[in-house]
Amino acid sequence: MKAWTVKRLNQLAALVLVSLLTLLVVRACDSQRGPPLESWHTYAPRELTGSQLRDADWQAFLAAEETIFEEVREKITGRLDPAARVLANRYFDGSPMYPGNFATDWNRSFILEPDGEPVGAAVFLHGLTDSPYSARHLAEKYRELGFVAVTIRLPGHGTVPGGLADIHWDDWSEAARLAVREARRRTGPAAPLHIVGYSNGAALAMKYALDALEDSGLARPDQLVLISPMIGVTSFARFAGVFGWPAVVPRFAKAAWLGIMPEFNPFKYNSFPINGARQSSLMTRTLQPRIARYARDGRLGELPPILTFQSVVDATVSTQAVASGLYARLPERGHELVLFDVNRSAAFGPMFRTEATPLPQGLLPEPPRGFRSTIITNATPETTRMAERVVEAGATTERARALDLSYPADVFSLSHIALPFPVSDSLYGLQPEPVNEFGIGLGAIAPRGERGALIVSMDALTRISSNPFFPYMLERIEETIGRGTVPAPGNPSVVGSR
């Protein structure tokens, strides 16, 4: 190699090193701003490890979970500093948001049993920083339809944000397998098995389905329902771990957090440790090449039908990755992608940023496609009334149907966090019912006032957190259950059998 080339490479390496060091210094200094770390940031409950989850049954898991919540009551709630004993702190037992005072603490794993003998089982996997609460309404629908609904609290969630600072995504994967084992135990091997995943939980559902193709010891699901699936994350999440490097120095421990906020939400962390983002990104980055490899090997046809609900605009996951990274690779087998468009009525149309609000048709591959595409959008630009625009798998023409649904006049889009919650949800709903069941109605707050008066930014309160089209989701899920399961190619078994 020529001397000048070596010199150039050395200069480039030095430039990269200096840039990285500068970035870390800036990050370390920037992390010192904002509120201090509290006990719920620095304490991590002792969750079951992956190997322990692999050997555990449901009762053992619940016993360990009870121990974890007792630890949080003792070491966090029972030892709060006087300054932390405020109404806006979910860890203060005198707060209206304290989960221990509710009739049901939805941070915990739960199972809903149907009135009669179960006709099937559904496993629910919640999202990152979330809790089993996000599965509450969908699980109830499955219960009404005769399914036993198994919802597991994924390790690191539902307790304190510090739990996510000391967790690995393999533990989430083992928890998902444990939930499926319990679902199968309650219904037997012949009953239909659905896995319903939200956000990070949807990525776990996809991972489980791919794992089951290679591991005969895993029960194969008959249907996947994915909500805002984390098939692809933002580019920042890929490199989030670098921003936590200064935290190796105790003085800069706050650098291990992307955000430190008051914990007023009883069922979701407001503070966000970098490790949580990193683990989710690592899982997604293992999932994407597997999907591509299975597509090359012609094995995606062995997957069960997948029904996905996704907002066209999503600040957390990549809608394009859902369409091109997953659905464009799927062979025809009853798969469907439902996209919720932005509110393109005249009231908002001129205000949209073109690059931030792509037309849903532009996100999809050209027809004919191997999947059914459904777009929920304004019937006309003059109205907030919605229409369903469908292109069947293998077809090139669109079929339209008017819906008895509308965008609320002051809502310009859905959001990543909105899809699993109806507008009547007591915590997140635009029209909560009952009001303040959980001490606060976050979805109904329409703040007006001066900056700096609230304990949280205005952005956190104006992001929509419920779904005006939730009834449509329930209708489509019920249709999917009614249609039964599409047998895999070459599999003569009856629906739901193994």
N, C-alpha and C positions, 0 to 999 in steps of 0.2 A: 504494500500500500504506500502510495506516495506520501512524503513527509507533510506536504501542505494539507492533504486529506486528513491525516492523523491530527494535525493541528486544529483543523476545522471541527472535527468530532470532539476533541477535548474542549474547545471553546463552547460548543453546543451543550456538552454535558455540564460544564461550569455554569452556563446560563440557566439551564434547567434547575440545577441545584440551588443557585442563588434565588431563583423565582420561587422554588418550593419553600426555602427557608423564610423568605419574605412573607409568603402566604401564611406560614405557620405562626410567625411573630405577630402578624396582623390579627390572625384568628385568636391567638392567646390574649392579646390586649382587648380585642372586641368582646371576648367572653366575660370579661370582668364587669361589663356593664349589666344593668338590669338587677332583678331581685336575687337574693342569696339562695343557695340550695337549702331545702328544708329536710326534715327527717324522712319524709316520704320520697325524697329524691335519692337519699344516700343509703336507705335500707332496702335490701332485696330479700323477700321471703324464700324459704327453702322449698323450692318446687321439686317434684319428682323428676329425676333425670330421664333421659331417653331410654336407657336400659331398664330402669324401674317401671316406666310406662309400658314398655314392651311386655313385662311380666305381670302387670297389674290387671285386675278386673275392675268393673265399674264401682263396686262397693269400696275396694281399696283406694281407688282414686278419690271418691267422695270423702273418705276418712282423712286422706292426706289434705284435701282441699279444706276441710273443716279446721284442721290444725293450722293451716296457713292463715285463715281468717282470724283465728284466735290469736295468732302471733301479731297480726296487724292491729287487732284491738288492744293487745297488751303493750306493744312496743311503739305504736304510733299514736293511736287515740288516747291511750292511758297515760302517755308521757308528753302530751302537747305542751309547748311553752305557752304562757298566758297570752302572748301576742298572737298566737295561732288559734286561739279559741274565739273564732269569729264566725258569723252566720254564713259567710261565703266559703267556708272550708268544709268539704265533704268528710274530712277525717275528725271533725269536732262533733261529739255526740249530742251537742245541743243545737246543731245546725239543722235547718229544715231539709237540707240535702244529704244528711247522714244516712247511708243505705241501711244501716242496722236498725233504723226506726221504721222502715217501710214494711208493709204487710208481706211483700216478697222482695228479697234482695236479688235483683236480676243480674248481679255480677257473678253469681254462682251457676254452675252447671245445672241443667234441669231436664226432665223428661216429661212430656205430655202424653197421656194415654188416651186412646179413643174410647168411646162409650162401650163398644163391643169388642169382639175379637179383632185384632189388627189385620188390615188387608195388605199392609206393607209397612216399611220403615223409612224414615227420612232422617238423615244426619245433617246437622247445621254447624257450619264453621264460620265464626265471626271474623271481623277485620282487625287490623293493627291498631293498637291503643284502645281497642273497643272492648266489648264484653258480650256475654250471651243475650243481653237486652236487645241487641240489633236483630236477633232472630225471633223475637217474641211474637210478632204478628204473623209472619210466614209459618212459624211452627204451629200456631193456633189453627191456621187454615188447613194445614196437613192433618192435624188432629181431627178437625171437623170432617175431613174426607176419609177418615178411618185409618190413618197412619199413626204409628207411634213415632213421636218426634223426639230425637235425642240431640240435645244441644250441649256441647262441651265447652268449658272455659279453657282456652288455650293457655299454656304456661306463660307466666309473666304478666297476665292480664287480670283486670277486675280487682286488683288489690292496691298496689302503689306503683307509681311510674318507675321507681327504682327497680322494679321487677324486670322491666324490659332492658335495663342496662346490663343484666347478667343472665342472658338467655341465648339459646342457639336455635335456629330454625328446624333442626332435626327433632328437637323436643316437640315442636308444633306438629310435625309429621307423625310422630309416634302417638300423640294425643288423638289425632284424627283417626288413626288405625284403631285405637282403643274404643273410640265412639262407634266405629263401624262394627267392631266385635260385639258390643253391647246391643246394637240395633239388630244384628243377626241373631243373637241369643234370644231376643224377645219375639222374633217372628219366624225363625227357622230359615233354611236355605232357599225355599221355593217362593217366598213372598218378594214382591218388587222392592228394590233398594234404591232410594234417591239420595244424592248428596247435594246439598244446597250450600253454596259458598258465597260470601260477600267480601269483595276487595281482596285482602291478603288471604282470607279463607277460601276464596274462589281459586286462587293459585294453588292452595293446598288440595282442593278438590280435584283439580286437573292433575296434580302430581300423583295423588292417590290412584286416580283412574289409570294413569300410565304405569304406575308401579304394579297394579293388579294385572296388567297384560303380561308381565314377566314373572310374577310371583303367584303360583297357583294356590298358595296358602292364604291369599287375600281375596275376600269376597268381591266379585266384580259388581259395580253399580249398574243399574238398569237405566238411569237417567241422571244427568248433571244439570243443575240450574245454577247459573253463574250471574252474580249481580255486581256490576262495576268491577270486573275481574282484573287482578293485577298480573296481566300477561306481560305487560311492559311498563316500566316505571319511568319517571322523568330522569333526564341525564344527570341531574344533581344527585339523586339518590345513589347512583353508581359510585360516586366518589365521596359520599358523605363520611365514610370512615376516616379519610385523611384529615377532615376538620376536627376530629376528636383526638388526634395525636398529642396536642399540647396537654391533654388531661393526665398524661403519665407523670407530670409534675403536679403534686398535690395543690399547689397554689392556683393552678389553672384547671381545677376539677370541673368547673362549669363548662369548659370547652367540650366536654362529653355530651352536651345537650344542645339540640337544635333550637329548643325553646323552653323557657321556664315560666310558667304561668300559674296563677291561682287555680286550685283544684275545686271548682264549684260544680262541675258536672258529675252527678252521682254514678254514671255508668260509662264514662269514657275519660281517659287521661287528657288533660289539656297540655301538660308538659310532655316533651318528646325527646327521649334520649337517642343519640346518634346510633347506638347499637341496634335499636329497633329498626331504623331505616336501613341499616347495613344488612341485617339478617334477612329482611324482606327482599332487598335487592339481590342478595346472594341466592336466595331461593328462586327468584324470578330468572336470574341468569343461568341457573341450572335447568330451568324448565324450558326456556326458549330453544336451546339446541336439541333437547330431547324431542320436542314437537317436530323440529325440522328433520331430525334423523328418522323418526317414525314415519314421516311423510315420504322420505326417500325410500324407505324400506316397504312402503305400502301397508303399514300396520295401523294407520289412523282409522281405517275402516272397521277395526275391532273395538273402537271406543263406543260407548253408549251415546244415544242422542244427547245433544247439548243445546239447551235453551239459555240464551244470554240476554240480559237487559243492561244497556249501557247508555249513558248520556253522551251526546255529541261533544259537549264541552266538559272536560274533567281535568281539574288541576292536580290530581293525585296520580292517576294512571293514564296510559296512552290509549286513547280510543283507536288510533290508527293501528297500534300493535294488536288489539283485539281482532280487528278486521283482517289485517294482512298477515300478522304473525301466527294466527290460529285459524280463523274461518276460511281464509283463502286456500288453506292447505287441506281442508277437510273434504273427503269424498262424500257423495250424496248418501245420507242415511238418517234423514229426519232432523237435521240440525237447523237451528234458527237463531238469527241475530236480530234483536229488537233495539233500534236506536231512537232515543228521545231527542228530538231536535230542540233548538232554542226557540223562544217565542218570536217568530218573525213577523208579528203584526206590525202595523204602521207605527204604533207607539214606540217601538224599540228599534225597528229595522235600520233607520239612519244612524243609530248610535253604536252599532256593533263594529268591532274591529274585525276586518275581513279575515286576517290571518288567525284570529283566535276563535272564530265561529265558522268553520268550514261547512259547506253544504254536505249533508249526510251522504248523498249519492257519490260525492267525490272521495269518500273514505272507503268505498266498496270497490272490489274488482268489477270489471265489466261483466255483464251477464252474457251467456248463462253461467250460473254459479252452482256449486255443489251444495248450497244451503239456501234456506228460505230467508229473505231479507224483509224486515218490516220497519218502516219509518213512521214515527208518530210526529206529525207536524201540523202547522196551521192549515186549515182547509183552504183559506185564501189569505192574502196579506191584509185584508180589511177586517179580519175577525180573529178572536182568540180561541174560537172553537177548533177542535182538533180533528184530524182525519188519519186513518190508517192506510198507508201505501205499501202494498205487498208485491214482491216479485217471488214467485215460487221457485224452488230449486229446479234448475234445468230450463227455466223459462226466460224470455226476454221482454215480455210485456208486463206492465204494472196494473194492478187492480186496486181501486180506491174505495174506502168505506168511511162514511161519516161516523164520528164517535160522539157520544153524549158526555164529552169531557172538554174542559176549557183550561187554558192557562189563567191563573189569577192575574188580574189587570196589572198588578205591580211586580210581577215575577218575570224575569227575562230569560231564565234557564233553570234547569235542574243543576245539581252538583253531585260530586262523588259521594257525599255523605247522605244524600236525600233519599235515594231509591228505596231502601227497605222500610221506610216509615210512612204510614198514612198521615194525612193532614190532621187527623183526630188524635194522633199520638200525644199523650199528656206531657211528655218532655220536649219533643222535637216538632210537634205539629203546628201548622199555621192556625188551626182552630182546635186547640187542645180540649179533650174531653176524657175524664174530668180535668178541671183546671187545677194546676199545682199539686197533682197527685204525688210528685216527687220533689216538692219544695220550690220548684221554679219551672217556668215554661219557656225554654230557650228558643223554641221555634216561633213563638208568637211575639217576641220582643221586637218592636219597631222603634229603635232608639232615635231620639231627636234631642239635641242639646249641645253643650260646649265640649270641646276636646279635653281629655285628661280627667274628667270627673268620674269615669267608670274604671273598674279594676281590670277591664279587658278592652282590647282594641275594637273599634267599630266594625272592622272587617270580620271578626269572629262572630259577631251578632247578625250581620246582614247576609252571610252565606246561607242560602236556603237549606233547611235540614229535614224537610219532609217532601213527599211526592204526591202532587195532585193527580197523578195517573196510577197510583197504587191499586185502585180497583181493577184497572186493566191488567196489571201484572197478575193479580189473583185469578182473574178470568182466564188468562193464558196458561197459568200453571194448572188450573183445574182442567182445562182442555187437554193438556199434555198427559195428565194422569188418566183422563177418560180414554185417550187413544191407546194407552198401554205402551209397551216397549217394542221397538223395531228390532227383530232378531238380527244378530251379527251375521255377516256373510258366511255361509257354510255351517251355521249353527242351527240344527233342526229342533232345538229345545223349545218348549212352550214358553210363553212370556213369563219372565221372572224366575225361571228354573235355572239350575246349575248342572 
